[in-house]
Amino acid sequence: MSETMQELLNDSVFYNFSRLCEIPHGSYNERQLSNFLLKWAKERGFKAVQDDHMNVAVYKPASKGCESAPSVILQAHIDMVCEKAPFAQHDFKKDPIHLQLDGDILSTGGRTTLGADDGIGAALAMEVLESESLRHPALEVVFTTAEEEDLSGALAFDGSLLQSHLLINLDHGVDNQIILGSAGGIGAEIEMGIERMRLPSGCDTYEVRISGLPGGHSGENINCGNGNAIVLLGRLLHEYQRIGALITEAGGGNFRTALPREAFCKIAIKPSDMQKISDVTAEMRGAFIDEYGAVAPNFSINVVKSAPASSVLAPASTAKLLYVLYLSPNGIAEMNNKIAGVVASSDNLGEFYMDGKKCRFVYEIRSIYGSMVNFMRDKLEILCSITGASMKTFSPYPGWDFNADSELRRLANDVYKKEFGAEPQNIVLHAGLEVGCFYAKIPGLEAISIGPNAWNLHSPDEKLSVSSTRKMERFLDKLLETLADRR
């Protein structure tokens, strides 16, 4: 018989997760949740501190008899990506996250992001702090902020507040994997001036909207073939421009670390050319369905007549816009030649805006190699030189190097195999994790990252496995008990 939501909330991990979901906590809006965690910890008698970036550190003494075991850091971030479906009426600044349970799957029913990335990691850490029966070493539990934007919480965290040299990060989404390294990266934004001209007489205006792509995390899902709505918009606009369509507005994507699910444009066209637009739209829709139908069964391109525009892009600006949309590096740049099946370097064109007399394009560049980050950044700079645009970079974050000699890695693998009867996968992740920030602060740090099965992160279709969360709770508890026996 399926578990009810009320029964699920009798589980301390999911009860705490639901409490986190009641408090808005998008990136840069974590103050209320940070204050809640600080109060929650102090009410339970723990030493806890909060810094100017709203990071919270909580300290739990070792279990009796385990005082000589090396201490351990548990770490999770408390901010979330705020994405919602077009039909959803949701204000991420004030509305709680709606939870829906369907068998083993916890989601929002497709309304908004769930925030299991990384609220469930925070909830697992809270369960460890609350437990009175778990045998464990001294714990330093760190809840960080702004991970989804720029990792500024972890980057600013004072490393002197931590004494441990062992870290378990709780921000992964596959339960049979132990993460042993992650990519570094940087954000980039191109700004390009555009010129407009008066709308020629006798033209009708239409809005064209691309939708139905699955989206996802720009690091973990970059190899899934999920498509990029902004890139598809560029291809469509190129075909429209060939038959005389004029661009009045365009845009797409919401967040640079999310694969764009939707994009739109408004075009002006002579009535006599509208059949050509219909034909081209049908042709491109068919091509895109061939390319992405396997992952996007509800993919669509809709064209509807809209209110007349007052101006359109001048021809030279149209050409520059298409240069950027066509030539921007996007997707996988290269695979990892040391670890099969792992992406080494990628770029995601995650946001595109047209505002008055300028266009903006926002990217997330990732790589395990700093040299490749620089190479992809240089590509964008060359594109700027061609189009007369300018570029700025922001929010750099360090990678986390794989350590083949890590004792923590060996212990984690042994515990996993003993508990679940199988070898876990040991991989390096093509996404930024805050572990890299702590590596820079704590010489000799050993770390792993683990977490329960979750899918479609950074999208309204985000889902979390209940049984997998319980599996990871068991794994974490057993690993801490093993570490408590070390001397």
C-alpha positions in Angstrom: 0.0 0.0 0.0 1.4 3.4 -1.0 2.6 5.7 1.7 0.5 8.9 2.3 2.0 12.3 2.6 1.1 12.4 6.3 2.9 9.1 6.9 5.9 10.4 4.9 6.1 13.5 7.2 6.4 11.2 10.2 9.9 10.5 8.9 12.2 13.2 10.4 14.2 13.7 7.2 11.0 14.4 5.2 9.5 16.4 8.0 12.5 18.7 8.1 12.5 18.9 4.3 8.9 20.0 4.3 9.7 22.7 6.9 12.5 24.0 4.6 10.0 24.0 1.7 7.7 26.3 3.7 10.3 29.1 3.8 11.2 30.9 0.5 14.9 30.3 -0.2 15.9 31.2 -3.7 19.5 32.2 -4.2 20.3 35.5 -2.4 17.0 35.2 -0.5 18.1 32.8 2.2 18.1 35.1 5.2 14.8 33.7 6.6 15.8 30.1 6.2 19.2 30.8 7.6 17.7 32.4 10.7 15.4 29.4 11.0 18.3 27.0 11.0 20.3 29.1 13.5 17.3 29.1 15.9 16.6 25.4 15.3 20.1 24.5 16.2 20.3 26.6 19.3 17.0 25.4 20.5 18.5 21.9 20.5 21.5 23.0 22.6 24.1 23.1 19.8 26.7 25.7 19.4 25.9 27.5 16.1 27.2 30.6 14.3 25.9 32.6 11.4 28.1 34.8 9.2 27.4 37.9 7.1 26.6 35.7 4.0 23.9 33.8 6.0 26.0 30.6 6.1 25.3 28.7 9.3 27.7 26.3 11.1 26.4 23.9 13.7 28.7 21.9 16.1 27.7 18.6 17.6 30.1 16.9 20.1 31.2 13.3 19.5 29.2 10.4 20.9 30.4 9.1 24.2 33.5 7.0 23.6 34.2 8.5 20.2 35.9 11.7 21.3 39.3 10.6 19.9 37.9 9.9 16.3 38.8 12.6 13.7 35.9 15.1 13.4 33.8 15.3 10.2 32.3 18.1 8.2 28.8 17.6 6.7 27.9 20.3 4.2 24.8 21.2 2.1 23.6 24.4 0.5 20.2 25.9 1.5 19.4 28.0 -1.6 17.4 26.6 -4.6 16.9 27.4 -8.3 13.5 29.1 -8.8 11.9 27.8 -12.0 8.2 27.4 -12.6 5.9 26.0 -15.4 4.1 28.6 -17.6 0.8 27.7 -15.9 2.0 28.0 -12.4 0.9 30.9 -10.2 3.8 31.0 -7.8 5.8 33.8 -6.1 9.2 32.4 -5.0 9.6 35.4 -2.7 6.7 34.4 -0.4 4.9 31.2 -1.5 5.8 27.8 0.0 6.8 24.9 -2.3 3.9 22.6 -3.0 4.7 18.9 -2.3 3.1 16.0 -4.1 3.7 12.3 -3.3 3.1 9.7 -6.0 4.3 6.3 -4.9 8.0 6.6 -4.4 8.3 10.0 -6.1 8.2 13.4 -4.3 7.7 16.4 -6.6 5.7 19.6 -7.0 3.4 18.0 -9.7 5.3 19.9 -12.4 4.5 23.3 -10.9 7.9 24.5 -9.8 11.3 23.3 -8.9 11.2 21.1 -5.8 14.4 22.4 -4.1 15.6 18.9 -3.3 18.8 20.4 -4.8 19.9 20.8 -2.1 17.1 20.9 0.5 17.2 17.2 0.9 20.9 17.3 1.7 20.2 19.9 4.4 17.4 17.7 5.8 19.7 14.7 6.0 22.2 16.8 7.9 19.5 18.0 10.2 18.5 14.3 10.9 22.1 13.5 11.9 22.1 16.5 14.3 18.8 15.5 15.8 19.6 11.8 16.2 20.2 10.7 19.8 21.0 7.0 18.9 23.5 7.5 16.1 27.2 6.9 17.1 29.4 9.5 15.4 32.5 11.5 15.7 32.5 15.3 16.4 30.5 17.0 13.7 30.8 20.4 12.0 27.7 20.9 9.9 27.8 23.7 7.4 24.7 25.1 5.6 25.9 27.4 2.8 24.1 30.0 0.6 24.1 31.2 -3.0 25.5 27.9 -4.4 23.2 28.0 -7.4 24.3 31.5 -8.4 28.0 31.9 -7.7 29.0 29.8 -4.7 29.6 33.0 -2.9 28.5 31.6 0.5 31.0 28.8 0.4 33.7 31.1 -1.1 33.2 33.6 1.8 33.0 31.0 4.6 35.7 31.4 7.2 37.7 28.2 7.1 39.1 28.8 10.6 35.7 27.9 11.9 36.4 24.3 10.9 38.9 21.9 12.5 38.1 18.8 10.5 40.0 17.5 7.5 37.2 15.2 6.4 34.2 16.5 4.5 31.0 14.8 3.3 29.1 17.0 0.9 25.4 16.1 0.5 24.7 17.6 -2.9 24.5 14.8 -5.4 21.6 13.2 -7.2 22.5 9.6 -7.9 22.6 7.1 -5.0 25.0 4.5 -6.4 27.7 7.1 -7.0 30.4 8.6 -4.8 31.6 11.8 -6.2 35.4 12.4 -5.9 35.9 15.6 -7.9 34.0 18.3 -9.7 34.4 21.0 -12.4 35.3 24.6 -11.9 33.8 27.3 -14.0 32.7 30.9 -14.5 29.7 32.9 -15.7 30.0 35.2 -18.7 27.7 37.8 -20.1 27.8 39.4 -23.6 26.1 42.7 -24.1 25.5 44.0 -27.6 24.0 47.3 -28.7 21.2 47.1 -31.3 19.7 49.6 -33.6 16.0 49.8 -34.4 14.0 51.2 -37.3 10.4 52.0 -37.8 8.1 49.1 -38.7 7.5 49.2 -42.4 3.8 49.8 -43.3 1.6 46.9 -44.2 3.3 44.3 -41.9 1.5 42.1 -39.4 3.2 41.0 -36.1 3.3 37.5 -34.8 4.6 35.9 -31.6 6.5 32.6 -32.0 7.1 30.5 -29.0 9.3 27.4 -28.6 8.4 25.2 -25.7 8.3 21.6 -24.4 12.1 20.9 -24.0 12.9 19.1 -20.8 15.6 21.6 -19.5 17.7 20.4 -16.7 21.0 21.1 -15.0 23.6 22.6 -17.3 26.3 20.5 -15.8 24.7 17.2 -14.9 22.3 17.1 -17.9 24.5 18.7 -20.6 25.2 15.2 -22.0 21.5 14.1 -22.2 20.7 15.7 -25.5 17.9 17.8 -24.0 18.4 20.7 -26.5 18.6 24.4 -25.9 15.6 26.5 -26.7 17.7 29.6 -27.3 19.9 27.8 -29.9 16.7 26.5 -31.6 15.3 30.0 -31.7 18.5 31.2 -33.5 18.0 28.5 -36.1 14.4 29.4 -36.6 15.1 33.2 -36.8 17.8 32.5 -39.4 15.2 30.8 -41.6 12.6 33.5 -41.0 15.2 36.2 -41.9 15.8 34.5 -45.3 12.1 35.1 -46.3 12.0 38.7 -45.1 10.7 38.5 -41.5 11.8 41.4 -39.3 12.5 40.8 -35.6 10.8 43.0 -33.0 11.5 41.1 -29.8 13.2 37.9 -28.7 14.4 36.1 -25.6 14.7 32.8 -23.8 15.9 30.9 -20.8 15.7 32.0 -17.1 19.0 30.9 -15.5 22.5 30.4 -16.9 22.9 27.0 -15.1 19.7 25.6 -16.4 19.2 24.3 -19.9 16.7 26.7 -21.6 13.3 25.0 -22.0 11.5 27.9 -23.7 12.3 30.8 -26.0 10.2 33.3 -28.0 10.4 36.0 -30.7 8.0 38.5 -32.2 8.4 39.0 -36.0 6.8 41.4 -38.5 5.9 40.0 -41.9 4.0 41.1 -45.0 0.7 39.2 -45.3 1.7 37.9 -48.6 4.7 36.1 -47.0 2.7 34.6 -44.1 2.3 31.2 -45.9 6.1 31.0 -46.2 6.4 31.6 -42.5 3.9 28.8 -41.8 5.7 26.5 -44.2 9.2 27.2 -42.6 7.7 26.8 -39.1 6.3 23.4 -40.0 9.5 22.3 -41.6 11.7 23.4 -38.6 9.2 21.9 -36.1 9.5 18.6 -37.9 13.3 18.9 -37.9 13.4 19.7 -34.2 11.1 16.9 -33.3 13.3 14.5 -35.2 16.3 15.8 -33.2 14.7 16.1 -29.7 11.4 14.2 -29.8 12.8 11.3 -27.8 13.3 13.6 -24.8 10.7 16.2 -25.6 7.4 14.4 -26.7 5.5 17.7 -26.0 7.8 19.9 -28.0 6.0 22.7 -29.9 6.4 25.9 -31.9 3.3 28.0 -31.7 2.7 31.1 -33.9 -0.1 33.5 -33.0 -0.9 37.0 -34.2 0.0 39.8 -31.7 -0.4 43.5 -31.3 1.4 45.6 -33.9 5.0 46.5 -33.1 6.3 50.0 -33.3 9.9 49.1 -34.3 12.0 46.3 -35.6 15.7 45.5 -35.6 17.8 47.2 -38.3 19.4 44.8 -40.8 22.9 45.1 -39.4 21.7 44.4 -35.8 19.7 41.4 -37.1 22.9 40.1 -38.6 24.9 40.5 -35.4 22.2 38.9 -33.3 22.2 35.9 -35.6 26.0 35.7 -35.4 25.8 35.4 -31.7 23.0 32.9 -31.6 24.6 30.8 -34.3 28.3 31.0 -33.2 28.1 30.9 -29.5 29.8 27.9 -28.1 27.1 25.7 -26.5 27.0 22.2 -25.2 29.8 19.7 -24.7 33.2 21.0 -25.7 35.1 17.8 -24.9 34.8 14.6 -23.0 37.1 13.5 -20.2 39.8 11.3 -21.6 40.7 9.9 -18.1 37.2 8.8 -17.0 34.9 7.3 -19.6 31.5 8.8 -20.1 32.2 12.0 -18.1 32.1 15.5 -19.7 35.3 17.5 -19.2 34.3 20.9 -20.6 31.0 22.6 -21.7 29.3 25.9 -22.2 25.6 26.7 -21.7 23.9 29.6 -23.3 21.3 29.9 -20.5 19.7 33.3 -20.9 18.9 35.7 -23.7 17.3 39.1 -23.3 16.4 41.9 -25.7 15.8 45.2 -23.9 15.4 48.5 -25.7 18.7 49.1 -27.5 20.7 46.1 -26.3 20.7 42.4 -26.2 22.3 40.3 -23.4 23.5 36.7 -23.5 24.4 34.9 -20.3 26.6 31.7 -20.2 27.9 29.2 -17.8 31.3 27.8 -18.7 32.5 24.6 -16.9 35.6 22.5 -17.1 37.9 20.3 -15.0 40.7 22.3 -16.6 41.3 26.0 -16.0 42.9 26.2 -19.4 39.7 25.1 -21.1 37.7 27.6 -19.1 40.0 30.3 -20.5 39.8 28.9 -24.0 35.9 29.0 -24.1 36.0 32.4 -22.5 38.4 33.5 -25.3 36.0 32.2 -27.9 33.3 34.5 -26.6 35.7 37.4 -26.6 36.5 36.8 -30.2 32.7 36.6 -31.0 32.4 40.0 -29.3 35.1 41.4 -31.5 33.2 40.3 -34.6 29.9 41.8 -33.5 31.1 44.9 -31.6 29.7 43.5 -28.3 31.3 43.6 -24.9 31.7 40.9 -22.4 32.2 40.5 -18.6 32.9 37.4 -16.6 31.7 36.8 -13.0 31.2 34.2 -10.3 34.3 32.1 -10.8 34.5 29.0 -8.7 37.3 26.4 -8.2 37.3 22.8 -9.2 37.9 19.9 -6.9 40.7 17.6 -7.9 40.4 13.8 -7.7 42.5 12.2 -4.9 43.1 8.5 -5.7 44.8 8.0 -2.3 41.9 9.3 -0.2 41.2 7.1 2.9 37.7 8.6 3.2 37.1 7.4 -0.4 38.2 3.9 0.6 36.0 3.8 3.7 33.0 5.1 1.9 33.3 2.4 -0.8 33.7 -0.3 1.8 30.7 0.8 3.8 28.5 1.1 0.6 29.5 -2.4 -0.5 28.9 -3.9 2.9 25.4 -2.2 3.2 24.1 -2.7 -0.3 26.1 -5.6 -1.7 27.4 -3.7 -4.7 30.3 -1.5 -5.7 29.4 2.2 -6.0 30.5 4.1 -9.0 33.4 6.5 -8.3 33.2 9.5 -10.6 34.2 13.1 -11.2 31.2 15.3 -11.7 30.7 17.8 -14.5 29.1 20.4 -12.2 30.4 22.8 -9.7 30.3 21.6 -6.1 31.2 23.7 -3.0 33.8 21.1 -2.1 36.3 23.0 -4.3 35.8 26.1 -2.1 36.6 24.2 1.1 39.7 22.6 -0.6 41.1 26.1 -1.0 40.6 26.8 2.8 41.6 23.5 4.4 45.0 22.1 3.4 44.9 18.3 3.1 41.1 18.0 3.0 39.6 14.7 2.0 36.1 14.8 0.6 33.3 12.9 -1.0 29.9 13.9 -2.2 26.8 11.7 -2.0 23.0 12.0 -2.3 19.7 10.3 -3.2 18.3 9.8 -6.6 16.8 13.0 -8.0 15.9 13.9 -11.6 15.4 17.0 -13.7 17.1 19.4 -11.3 16.7 23.1 -12.0 13.3 22.4 -13.8 9.7 22.2 -12.7 9.8 18.5 -13.4 12.3 18.0 -10.5 11.7 14.7 -8.7 13.1 13.0 -5.6 13.0 9.3 -4.8 11.7 8.6 -1.2 13.3 5.1 -1.0 16.6 6.4 -2.3 16.6 9.2 0.3 16.2 6.5 3.0 19.0 4.5 1.4 21.3 7.6 1.6 20.3 8.2 5.2 21.3 4.6 6.1 24.6 5.0 4.1 25.4 8.3 5.8 24.6 6.9 9.3 26.7 3.8 8.7 29.6 5.8 7.3 29.6 8.1 10.3 29.5 5.1 12.7 32.5 3.7 10.8 34.4 7.0 11.1 33.5 7.2 14.8 35.5 4.0 15.3 38.7 5.5 13.8 41.5 6.5 16.2 
